[in-house]
Amino acid sequence: MAAAGEPGWRNRVDAARPRGVPLDPTSEPVDGVRAYPTSYAPDHLLVSDASRLPEILETLREAAADFGWGVRLTTIKGERLEEQDAIERARREEAETGLPIVLLAVIFPSPRDDRDDQPVPPIDAWRLLQRARARRGTDIAGVGLDHVITVDPFGSTNPFGSTNPFGSTNPFGSTNPFGSTNPFGSTNAPGPGSYAYPGSGGREVVTYIGDPPRRDDSAIKGRRPVVAFMDTGCGTHPWLPGSIVERHLKLDGEPVGISDPATDPEAIGDLAGPYDGFLDGASGHGTFVAGVIRQVCPDADLISIRVADSQGALLEGEFLEAVRAVAVLVIRYARGKGGRPIDVLSLSLSYYHETPDDGQFDLTLIKYLLAARRHGCAVVCSSGNDATDRPAFPAALWAWPGADFVVEDPSDAAPHVSVGALNPNGTSVALFSNVGRWVRCYAPGVSVVSSLPPMNGGVQAGTRNDRFGLRRETVDPDDFTGGFAVWSGTSFAAPYIAGTLAEMVGVGLIDGRAKEDAKARVKALVKAGETVLRDWDGHRRAPA
């Protein structure tokens, strides 16, 4: 039996399960729909167009009947809804801000005696979506897959594609501390995977000897800039007290994101899988992001919104609900109706859409982000760590050349900035970083030093030899009780830019000179964004 406060074996097995399944692009083909790999929840679809809800449900139920399935509506949290109740709820929610709500179309086995629909095939949201498209053509907007999003991109539990941050059963991989005949983990020239190894950018303990970030409370005449970030949460750290970091954001009394302390990756480093003591791939990620923002903009107040688990995964529907809550708070503040001032939203997470450019891409997330941007909140996103130019979302949701899936990117909105990672030399782009015309700028993202919760994993120091009453040993490779680490990823380049924007607009906010209406806030953020993009532009080229 698990000790009090610890998750039992069932919880640990569930925590280790993948949040979704890989999409098979060859399954249920439809003319005009060319699909690419992604990962999604197989047992439901997302529905975000309540005005067409009866039509959408009719189409989905007709298509589901072909497989012996049924469809019912629930909220993101799983509360079952009747069709009329869902329509009325959606109308109420949209009346205030104009933002649609997202519902789940849950798929379940429902064979009928009068049909030849047995045995019922395994539930598959992709097959249902494609069959619905085949019945009604490709015009079934407002319905989509619930994609798996990761704080370190799709396809891995670690930003560099390894199930353990150290890459082997021993933290260093062999009798040589670097793991092979080459210090970067390969007998040949190192590739993107080299960044996974301690000493080459992987999560590694480090000693920080500089001064902590300082801010002067006596200088505040207006208010501090505010940066919100959605991640794995924010753990305990001297840099991140409750007076600086709000960890329990609420909208109308309801928590935004995950609030269960028993599943907090920043407090419990090993939540998934066997009792082996290995820290989970994303544990500490949110605290690290918070530390980057603190270093770049010490004067900022932070809002931590926990959306991802210890493996760094979440579903798109959960993410959409959290983003909508932030947008509502920003809109209310801009209109003088309560809410919260949020100047920058930092998103170190991403996913790939299977059909981004064929008219099937759901635009709900764009609506949410545009609403926040129009009311004075800049959006900064990591580009991803897959060494590809394939657009990752939400980073690519701006009007870059060729982005035909973006409806608009208005001039009256705060900037949307996608960020790739630079190597420590500051001039070359990290080999793992996603690139392309959709990446607007690059910032420090390799071997970054930042804060980590006081986690201590199961790996022990390689050698211990006590003398003279002193504990003497080699470095314990996963003892982060010192509070600091080195880590790499575009996940850490994004908060650098977020903090930079906050620092720039914070001057006028702190001294009280800046106007607080939405138009003035957008103007200040646009100006700051132009400076940031000029300083950290996306046009760096390798020397001849």
C-alpha positions as CSV (number, residue, x, y, z in Angstrom):
1,M,0.0,0.0,0.0
2,A,1.3,3.5,-0.9
3,A,2.4,5.7,2.0
4,A,0.1,8.6,2.9
5,G,0.3,11.3,0.3
6,E,1.9,9.1,-2.3
7,P,0.1,7.9,-5.4
8,G,-0.6,4.2,-5.4
9,W,0.3,1.8,-8.2
10,R,-2.9,2.4,-10.1
11,N,-2.2,6.1,-10.2
12,R,1.4,5.5,-11.3
13,V,0.4,3.2,-14.1
14,D,-2.3,5.6,-15.3
15,A,0.2,8.5,-15.1
16,A,2.6,6.5,-17.4
17,R,0.0,5.8,-20.0
18,P,0.2,7.8,-23.2
19,R,-2.5,10.5,-23.3
20,G,-3.3,9.7,-26.9
21,V,-2.6,7.4,-29.9
22,P,-0.7,8.1,-33.1
23,L,-2.7,9.0,-36.1
24,D,-2.6,6.6,-39.1
25,P,-2.9,8.9,-42.2
26,T,-3.9,6.0,-44.4
27,S,-7.0,5.2,-42.2
28,E,-10.4,6.1,-43.5
29,P,-9.2,8.2,-46.5
30,V,-11.3,11.1,-47.8
31,D,-10.8,12.9,-51.1
32,G,-9.3,16.3,-50.6
33,V,-8.0,15.5,-47.0
34,R,-4.2,14.8,-46.9
35,A,-3.3,13.9,-43.3
36,Y,0.1,14.0,-41.6
37,P,1.2,12.3,-38.3
38,T,0.0,13.6,-35.0
39,S,-1.3,12.2,-31.7
40,Y,-4.8,12.5,-30.4
41,A,-7.4,11.2,-27.9
42,P,-9.3,8.3,-29.6
43,D,-12.5,8.3,-27.6
44,H,-13.9,11.8,-28.4
45,L,-13.9,14.8,-30.7
46,L,-13.8,18.5,-29.9
47,V,-16.8,20.7,-30.8
48,S,-16.6,24.4,-30.7
49,D,-19.4,25.8,-32.8
50,A,-22.5,25.8,-30.7
51,S,-24.5,27.7,-33.3
52,R,-24.3,24.6,-35.5
53,L,-24.5,22.0,-32.7
54,P,-27.7,20.2,-33.9
55,E,-26.4,19.9,-37.4
56,I,-22.9,18.8,-36.2
57,L,-24.4,16.2,-33.8
58,E,-26.7,14.8,-36.5
59,T,-23.8,14.4,-38.9
60,L,-21.6,12.8,-36.2
61,R,-24.3,10.4,-35.1
62,E,-25.1,9.3,-38.6
63,A,-21.5,8.6,-39.3
64,A,-21.0,6.9,-35.9
65,A,-23.9,4.5,-36.7
66,D,-21.9,3.1,-39.6
67,F,-19.5,1.7,-37.0
68,G,-22.0,0.7,-34.3
69,W,-21.1,3.7,-32.2
70,G,-23.0,6.5,-30.5
71,V,-22.2,10.1,-29.6
72,R,-23.0,12.1,-26.5
73,L,-22.0,15.6,-25.3
74,T,-20.0,16.4,-22.2
75,T,-18.0,19.4,-20.9
76,I,-14.2,19.3,-20.9
77,K,-14.4,18.1,-17.3
78,G,-16.7,15.2,-18.3
79,E,-20.1,16.6,-17.1
80,R,-22.8,15.1,-19.4
81,L,-25.0,17.6,-21.3
82,E,-28.2,17.3,-23.2
83,E,-28.1,19.0,-26.6
84,Q,-30.4,21.9,-25.6
85,D,-28.5,22.4,-22.3
86,A,-25.3,22.6,-24.3
87,I,-26.7,25.2,-26.7
88,E,-28.0,27.4,-23.8
89,R,-24.7,27.1,-21.9
90,A,-22.7,28.0,-24.9
91,R,-24.9,31.1,-25.6
92,R,-24.6,32.2,-22.0
93,E,-20.8,31.8,-22.0
94,E,-20.4,33.6,-25.4
95,A,-22.7,36.5,-24.5
96,E,-20.0,38.2,-22.3
97,T,-16.9,38.0,-24.5
98,G,-17.9,36.5,-27.8
99,L,-15.6,33.5,-27.2
100,P,-17.0,30.1,-28.0
101,I,-16.8,27.3,-25.5
102,V,-15.4,23.8,-26.3
103,L,-17.4,20.6,-25.7
104,L,-16.6,17.0,-26.1
105,A,-18.4,14.7,-28.5
106,V,-17.8,11.4,-26.6
107,I,-17.9,8.2,-28.7
108,F,-19.2,5.0,-27.2
109,P,-20.2,1.5,-28.5
110,S,-23.9,1.5,-29.5
111,P,-24.7,-1.5,-31.8
112,R,-28.3,-1.9,-33.0
113,D,-30.3,-5.0,-33.6
114,D,-31.6,-3.8,-37.0
115,R,-28.0,-3.1,-38.4
116,D,-25.1,-5.3,-39.4
117,D,-22.7,-3.4,-37.1
118,Q,-21.2,-6.2,-35.0
119,P,-18.6,-6.8,-34.0
120,V,-18.2,-3.1,-33.1
121,P,-14.7,-1.9,-34.2
122,P,-12.5,-0.1,-31.6
123,I,-13.5,3.5,-31.0
124,D,-11.5,5.9,-33.1
125,A,-12.2,9.6,-33.3
126,W,-10.2,10.0,-36.5
127,R,-12.3,7.4,-38.3
128,L,-15.5,9.1,-37.1
129,L,-14.2,12.5,-38.2
130,Q,-13.3,11.2,-41.7
131,R,-16.5,9.3,-42.1
132,A,-18.5,12.5,-41.2
133,R,-16.5,14.4,-43.8
134,A,-17.2,11.8,-46.4
135,R,-20.9,12.1,-45.7
136,R,-21.1,15.9,-45.7
137,G,-18.1,16.7,-47.8
138,T,-15.2,18.4,-46.1
139,D,-17.3,21.2,-44.7
140,I,-17.6,20.2,-41.1
141,A,-15.9,23.2,-39.4
142,G,-16.0,23.5,-35.6
143,V,-15.2,19.8,-35.1
144,G,-11.7,18.4,-34.7
145,L,-9.4,15.9,-32.9
146,D,-8.4,16.5,-29.4
147,H,-4.6,16.6,-30.0
148,V,-2.0,15.6,-27.5
149,I,0.1,18.7,-26.5
150,T,3.5,18.4,-24.8
151,V,5.6,20.9,-23.0
152,D,8.4,19.4,-24.9
153,P,7.1,18.6,-28.3
154,F,5.2,15.7,-29.7
155,G,6.9,12.3,-29.8
156,S,9.0,12.3,-26.6
157,T,8.8,12.7,-22.8
158,N,12.0,14.7,-22.9
159,P,12.8,17.6,-25.3
160,F,15.4,15.4,-26.9
161,G,13.7,12.1,-27.5
162,S,14.8,10.0,-24.6
163,T,12.6,8.4,-22.0
164,N,15.2,9.4,-19.3
165,P,17.0,12.7,-19.2
166,F,20.3,10.8,-19.0
167,G,19.8,8.4,-21.9
168,S,20.7,5.1,-20.3
169,T,20.4,2.9,-17.2
170,N,23.3,4.9,-15.7
171,P,23.2,8.7,-15.6
172,F,26.4,8.8,-17.7
173,G,25.7,5.8,-19.9
174,S,29.0,3.9,-19.5
175,T,32.4,3.8,-17.7
176,N,33.2,7.1,-19.4
177,P,31.3,10.0,-18.0
178,F,30.3,11.0,-21.5
179,G,28.7,7.7,-22.5
180,S,30.8,6.7,-25.5
181,T,34.0,7.3,-27.4
182,N,32.7,10.7,-28.4
183,P,31.8,13.1,-25.7
184,F,28.4,13.7,-27.2
185,G,27.1,10.2,-27.1
186,S,28.0,8.8,-30.6
187,T,31.0,7.4,-32.4
188,N,30.2,9.9,-35.2
189,A,29.5,13.6,-35.3
190,P,26.8,14.4,-32.8
191,G,23.2,15.1,-33.9
192,P,20.2,16.7,-32.1
193,G,20.2,13.9,-29.6
194,S,23.5,15.0,-28.2
195,Y,21.8,17.8,-26.3
196,A,20.0,15.2,-24.1
197,Y,23.2,14.3,-22.3
198,P,24.4,16.1,-19.1
199,G,27.4,18.1,-20.2
200,S,25.8,18.8,-23.5
201,G,22.7,20.5,-22.5
202,G,20.6,17.8,-20.8
203,R,19.0,18.4,-17.4
204,E,21.9,18.5,-15.0
205,V,22.6,19.8,-11.5
206,V,24.6,23.0,-11.3
207,T,25.8,25.4,-8.7
208,Y,24.5,29.0,-9.0
209,I,26.7,31.5,-7.2
210,G,25.4,34.8,-8.5
211,D,23.0,37.3,-6.8
212,P,19.3,36.4,-6.9
213,P,17.0,38.5,-9.1
214,R,16.3,41.7,-7.2
215,R,13.4,44.1,-7.4
216,D,12.7,47.4,-5.6
217,D,9.2,47.6,-4.0
218,S,9.7,51.3,-3.2
219,A,9.8,52.1,-6.9
220,I,6.3,50.9,-7.6
221,K,3.9,53.8,-8.3
222,G,1.7,52.0,-10.7
223,R,1.7,48.2,-11.0
224,R,4.2,45.5,-12.0
225,P,4.1,43.8,-15.4
226,V,2.5,40.4,-15.2
227,V,3.6,37.2,-17.1
228,A,1.4,34.1,-17.0
229,F,2.8,30.8,-18.2
230,M,1.1,27.5,-18.8
231,D,3.2,24.5,-17.9
232,T,3.7,21.8,-15.3
233,G,3.2,24.3,-12.4
234,C,5.7,26.1,-10.2
235,G,7.5,24.5,-7.3
236,T,9.1,25.7,-4.2
237,H,12.1,27.9,-4.6
238,P,13.7,30.9,-2.9
239,W,13.4,32.9,-6.1
240,L,9.7,32.1,-6.4
241,P,7.8,32.9,-3.2
242,G,4.0,33.4,-3.1
243,S,4.5,37.2,-3.2
244,I,5.9,36.8,-6.7
245,V,4.2,33.8,-8.1
246,E,0.4,33.2,-8.0
247,R,-0.1,29.4,-8.3
248,H,-3.9,29.1,-8.0
249,L,-5.5,31.3,-10.6
250,K,-9.3,31.2,-10.7
251,L,-12.1,32.3,-13.0
252,D,-15.5,32.9,-11.3
253,G,-14.3,30.8,-8.3
254,E,-13.3,27.8,-10.5
255,P,-9.6,26.8,-10.7
256,V,-7.9,27.4,-14.1
257,G,-5.9,24.3,-15.0
258,I,-5.0,21.4,-12.7
259,S,-5.2,22.0,-9.0
260,D,-4.8,18.5,-7.5
261,P,-1.7,18.6,-5.2
262,A,-1.3,14.8,-5.3
263,T,-0.3,15.0,-9.0
264,D,1.9,18.0,-8.9
265,P,5.1,17.4,-10.9
266,E,6.9,20.3,-9.2
267,A,6.4,18.8,-5.7
268,I,6.6,15.1,-6.5
269,G,9.3,14.4,-9.1
270,D,8.5,10.7,-9.7
271,L,4.8,10.2,-10.3
272,A,4.7,7.8,-13.2
273,G,5.7,4.2,-13.8
274,P,7.7,1.9,-11.4
275,Y,9.1,2.9,-8.0
276,D,12.5,3.4,-9.5
277,G,13.2,6.9,-8.2
278,F,13.9,8.3,-11.7
279,L,12.5,11.8,-12.1
280,D,9.8,12.0,-14.7
281,G,10.7,13.7,-18.0
282,A,8.9,17.0,-17.4
283,S,9.2,17.3,-13.6
284,G,10.6,20.7,-12.7
285,H,9.9,22.1,-16.2
286,G,7.5,24.8,-15.0
287,T,9.8,26.0,-12.2
288,F,12.6,26.2,-14.7
289,V,10.5,28.4,-17.0
290,A,9.5,30.6,-14.0
291,G,13.2,31.1,-13.1
292,V,14.1,32.2,-16.7
293,I,11.4,34.9,-16.5
294,R,12.6,36.0,-13.1
295,Q,16.1,36.4,-14.3
296,V,15.1,38.4,-17.4
297,C,12.4,40.5,-15.7
298,P,12.9,40.6,-11.9
299,D,10.1,43.1,-11.5
300,A,7.4,40.9,-13.1
301,D,4.7,39.2,-11.1
302,L,4.1,35.7,-12.4
303,I,1.0,33.5,-12.7
304,S,1.6,29.8,-12.9
305,I,-1.1,27.8,-14.6
306,R,-0.6,24.1,-14.3
307,V,-1.9,22.3,-17.4
308,A,0.6,19.4,-18.0
309,D,1.4,16.2,-16.2
310,S,4.8,14.9,-15.1
311,Q,5.4,13.5,-18.5
312,G,4.7,16.9,-20.0
313,A,1.5,16.0,-21.7
314,L,-2.0,17.4,-21.9
315,L,-5.0,17.3,-24.3
316,E,-5.9,20.2,-26.5
317,G,-9.3,20.5,-25.0
318,E,-7.9,21.1,-21.6
319,F,-5.5,23.6,-23.0
320,L,-8.2,25.5,-24.8
321,E,-10.3,25.7,-21.6
322,A,-7.3,27.3,-19.8
323,V,-6.5,29.7,-22.6
324,R,-10.1,30.8,-22.8
325,A,-10.1,31.5,-19.1
326,V,-7.0,33.7,-19.5
327,A,-8.6,35.5,-22.4
328,V,-11.8,36.2,-20.3
329,L,-9.7,37.6,-17.4
330,V,-7.7,39.8,-19.8
331,I,-10.9,41.1,-21.5
332,R,-12.6,41.8,-18.2
333,Y,-9.6,43.8,-16.9
334,A,-9.4,45.8,-20.1
335,R,-13.1,46.7,-19.8
336,G,-12.8,47.6,-16.1
337,K,-15.0,44.7,-15.0
338,G,-12.6,42.9,-12.7
339,G,-10.4,40.2,-14.3
340,R,-6.6,40.3,-14.1
341,P,-3.9,42.3,-15.9
342,I,-1.8,39.8,-17.9
343,D,0.7,41.5,-20.1
344,V,2.4,38.4,-21.6
345,L,1.3,34.8,-21.9
346,S,4.2,32.4,-22.2
347,L,3.5,29.0,-23.8
348,S,6.3,26.4,-23.8
349,L,4.3,23.7,-25.4
350,S,3.2,22.6,-28.8
351,Y,1.5,20.0,-31.1
352,Y,1.3,19.3,-34.8
353,H,-2.0,19.4,-36.7
354,E,-2.7,16.6,-39.1
355,T,-4.4,18.8,-41.7
356,P,-3.3,22.4,-41.1
357,D,-3.8,23.8,-44.6
358,D,-6.9,22.1,-46.1
359,G,-9.7,24.1,-44.5
360,Q,-10.2,21.5,-41.7
361,F,-8.0,23.3,-39.2
362,D,-10.1,24.4,-36.2
363,L,-9.7,28.1,-35.5
364,T,-10.9,28.1,-31.9
365,L,-7.5,28.6,-30.4
366,I,-6.8,31.5,-32.8
367,K,-10.0,33.2,-31.6
368,Y,-9.0,32.8,-28.0
369,L,-5.4,34.1,-28.5
370,L,-6.6,37.0,-30.8
371,A,-9.1,38.1,-28.1
372,A,-6.3,38.2,-25.5
373,R,-3.9,40.0,-27.8
374,R,-6.5,42.6,-28.8
375,H,-7.1,43.4,-25.1
376,G,-3.4,43.9,-24.2
377,C,-1.8,40.5,-23.8
378,A,1.2,39.5,-25.9
379,V,1.6,35.7,-26.7
380,V,5.0,34.1,-26.8
381,C,5.4,30.4,-27.9
382,S,8.2,27.9,-28.1
383,S,8.8,26.6,-31.7
384,G,9.5,23.0,-30.7
385,N,12.5,20.7,-30.5
386,D,12.1,18.4,-33.5
387,A,14.6,19.9,-35.9
388,T,11.9,20.4,-38.5
389,D,10.3,23.3,-40.4
390,R,6.8,21.7,-40.0
391,P,4.6,24.3,-38.4
392,A,4.0,23.6,-34.7
393,F,1.0,25.1,-32.8
394,P,0.3,27.5,-31.2
395,A,3.7,29.0,-32.3
396,A,2.7,29.2,-35.9
397,L,-0.6,30.9,-35.4
398,W,0.3,34.2,-36.9
399,A,0.2,35.6,-40.4
400,W,3.6,34.4,-41.7
401,P,4.1,34.2,-45.4
402,G,2.2,31.1,-46.7
403,A,0.1,30.6,-43.6
404,D,-3.2,30.2,-45.3
405,F,-4.8,28.7,-42.2
406,V,-4.7,32.0,-40.3
407,V,-7.9,34.1,-40.7
408,E,-6.3,37.4,-39.6
409,D,-3.5,38.9,-37.7
410,P,-4.7,42.4,-37.0
411,S,-2.6,45.5,-36.4
412,D,-4.7,46.4,-33.3
413,A,-3.4,43.3,-31.4
414,A,-0.4,42.7,-29.2
415,P,2.3,40.6,-30.9
416,H,2.3,36.8,-31.3
417,V,5.9,35.7,-31.1
418,S,7.3,32.2,-32.0
419,V,10.7,31.5,-30.6
420,G,13.5,29.0,-31.5
421,A,16.6,28.3,-29.5
422,L,20.1,29.6,-29.8
423,N,23.3,27.8,-28.8
424,P,25.4,29.4,-26.0
425,N,27.5,31.3,-28.5
426,G,24.4,33.4,-29.3
427,T,25.0,33.3,-33.0
428,S,24.1,29.8,-34.1
429,V,20.7,28.1,-33.9
430,A,20.5,24.9,-31.8
431,L,20.4,21.8,-34.1
432,F,17.3,20.5,-32.3
433,S,15.3,23.8,-32.7
434,N,12.4,23.9,-35.1
435,V,13.0,26.5,-37.9
436,G,11.1,28.0,-40.8
437,R,9.3,31.1,-41.9
438,W,6.9,30.7,-39.0
439,V,9.6,31.1,-36.4
440,R,9.9,34.8,-35.8
441,C,13.0,35.0,-33.6
442,Y,15.6,32.9,-31.7
443,A,16.8,33.4,-28.1
444,P,19.1,31.6,-25.6
445,G,17.7,28.0,-25.2
446,V,20.7,25.7,-24.8
447,S,22.5,25.0,-21.5
448,V,20.4,27.6,-19.7
449,V,20.8,28.0,-16.0
450,S,17.6,28.4,-14.0
451,S,15.7,27.3,-10.9
452,L,14.5,23.8,-10.1
453,P,12.4,22.5,-7.2
454,P,14.4,20.7,-4.5
455,M,13.9,17.2,-6.1
456,N,16.2,14.3,-5.3
457,G,15.9,11.3,-7.6
458,G,16.8,7.7,-7.0
459,V,20.2,7.8,-8.7
460,Q,23.0,8.0,-6.2
461,A,26.5,9.5,-6.4
462,G,28.9,7.1,-8.1
463,T,31.4,7.0,-5.3
464,R,31.3,7.9,-1.6
465,N,34.2,7.9,0.8
466,D,33.8,9.7,4.1
467,R,36.8,11.0,6.0
468,F,37.4,13.3,9.0
469,G,33.7,13.3,9.8
470,L,32.9,14.7,6.3
471,R,30.5,13.2,3.8
472,R,32.6,13.0,0.6
473,E,31.2,11.8,-2.7
474,T,31.0,12.5,-6.4
475,V,28.2,14.5,-7.9
476,D,24.7,13.1,-7.3
477,P,23.4,13.5,-10.9
478,D,19.7,13.9,-10.0
479,D,19.9,15.7,-6.6
480,F,18.5,19.1,-7.3
481,T,18.1,20.2,-3.7
482,G,20.6,22.9,-4.4
483,G,17.8,24.5,-6.4
484,F,19.4,25.0,-9.8
485,A,20.0,23.1,-13.1
486,V,21.2,23.4,-16.6
487,W,18.7,22.4,-19.3
488,S,18.0,23.0,-23.0
489,G,15.0,23.5,-25.2
490,T,13.0,26.0,-27.1
491,S,10.8,25.8,-23.9
492,F,13.4,28.0,-22.3
493,A,13.9,30.4,-25.2
494,A,10.2,31.4,-25.1
495,P,10.2,32.6,-21.5
496,Y,13.4,34.6,-22.2
497,I,11.5,36.6,-24.9
498,A,8.3,36.8,-22.6
499,G,10.4,38.2,-19.9
500,T,12.1,40.7,-22.3
501,L,8.7,42.0,-23.4
502,A,7.6,42.3,-19.8
503,E,10.7,44.2,-18.9
504,M,10.2,46.7,-21.7
505,V,6.6,47.5,-21.0
506,G,7.1,47.3,-17.3
507,V,9.0,50.6,-17.1
508,G,5.8,52.6,-17.9
509,L,3.6,50.4,-15.8
510,I,5.8,50.6,-12.7
511,D,6.3,54.3,-12.7
512,G,2.6,54.8,-13.3
513,R,2.9,56.7,-16.6
514,A,1.5,54.0,-18.8
515,K,-2.2,54.1,-19.6
516,E,-4.2,50.9,-18.8
517,D,-6.7,50.9,-21.6
518,A,-6.5,48.1,-24.1
519,K,-5.4,50.3,-27.0
520,A,-2.5,51.8,-25.0
521,R,-1.4,48.5,-23.7
522,V,-1.5,46.9,-27.2
523,K,0.5,49.9,-28.6
524,A,3.2,49.5,-25.9
525,L,3.5,45.8,-26.6
526,V,3.7,46.2,-30.3
527,K,6.5,48.7,-29.9
528,A,8.3,46.3,-27.5
529,G,7.7,43.4,-29.9
530,E,9.3,45.3,-32.8
531,T,12.4,46.0,-30.7
532,V,12.6,42.3,-29.6
533,L,12.3,41.0,-33.1
534,R,14.9,43.4,-34.3
535,D,17.3,42.3,-31.6
536,W,16.5,38.6,-31.8
537,D,15.4,38.3,-35.4
538,G,14.8,35.0,-37.2
539,H,17.2,35.7,-40.1
540,R,20.5,34.5,-38.7
541,R,22.7,32.7,-41.3
542,A,25.6,30.4,-40.9
543,P,28.9,32.0,-41.9
544,A,30.3,31.1,-45.4
